[in-house]
Amino acid sequence: MENHGNGFARSLEKRRQLDDLFSNAYEELRRLASAVKRNDGNATLSPAALVNEAWLKLAHSPAVASTSRLHFKRIAARAMRQVLVEAARRRNTSKRGGQDGVVFVTLDEAVNESKSCSHDLLPLEEALEELERIEPRQARLIDSRFYGGLDVAEIAELLQISEVTVARDWRAARAWLAVRLRER
């Protein structure tokens, strides 16, 4: 009988930990979503929808609970990037007449109503994927800064490099992306 009580207490404790994780993660995601909206006027998801969809991606990853604050921000930034790219791809599919029998579900109906340009985000995503192959650290830096809202000091700590190196990589990555995007 006592074992049953201990199991219940452990279950309640796990539930409390999950609730705490959600609360902390949700607040951080909201802050990051606001940063994405400031950095990208073409982002079509509302910050609330971006947070909700990113949380759905993160909630299925149990390792998220045991990461550092900075690592969590990097993972969250990646989740938001994926959400934004998926939304842009859905819009492009819809503009081309969609796919027969395919239904896309999102937490924000405004995604389909947006007049924003997904044609800007998809070439950027392709360029970032290419940058990941040739300069992975620079791609992580772009993710962390643009999608994660991390500052130079946080990125330096996360990537374990100097702030000078962050600034140099940031300039190099931005220049490379600008050239690559002009070519498309």
Residue, then its C-alpha position, 0 to 999 in steps of 0.5 A: m500500500e505504501n508503494h502505491g503512495n510513493g508511486f503517486a508522489r513520484s507521479l505528482e513530482k514529475r507532473r510538477q517538474l513538467d509544469d515548471l518546465f513548460s512555464n519556464a520554456y513558454e516564457e522563454l519561447r514567447r520572448l524568442a518569438s518576439a525577437v523573431k518578429r522584430n528581426d523578420g518583418n516577413a514572419t507570418l505566424s503570430p508570436a503566440a502561434l509560433v510559441n505554441e507550435a515550437w513548444l509542440k516540437l520541443a515537448h516531444s524531446p525529453a532531453v530539453a528538460s536537462t539542458s542549460r538555459l543557453h542550450f535550450k535557447r539554441i534548441a528553441a531557436r531551431a524549433m522556431r526556424q523549423v516552424l517558420v519554414e514549414a509555414a512558408r512551405r505550406r503557403n507555397t503549396s497552397k499558392r500552387g493549388g495545394q496537394d490533393g487530399v492533404v490537409f495542413v493543421t496549424l494552431d493559428e488560422a492567420v497563417n493561411e491569411s497572411k500576405s507576407c512573403s514566404h519567397d524570402l524565407l525559403p531561399l534563406e533556409e536553403a542558403l542556411e542549409e548550405l552554410e551548415r554544410i560548409e561552415p557549421r559554426q557560422a550557421r549555428l551562430i545565425d540560428s542563435r542570433f536571428y532565431g534565438g535572439l542571443d547576444v554576442a556574449e551568450i553566443a560566445e559562451l554557447l559556442q565556446i569561442s571569443e566574442v571577437t570570433v563571434a563578431r567576425d563569424w557574424r560578419a562573414a556569415r551575413a556577407w556569405l548569405a547576402v551573396r548567396l541570396r542575390e544569386r537565387 
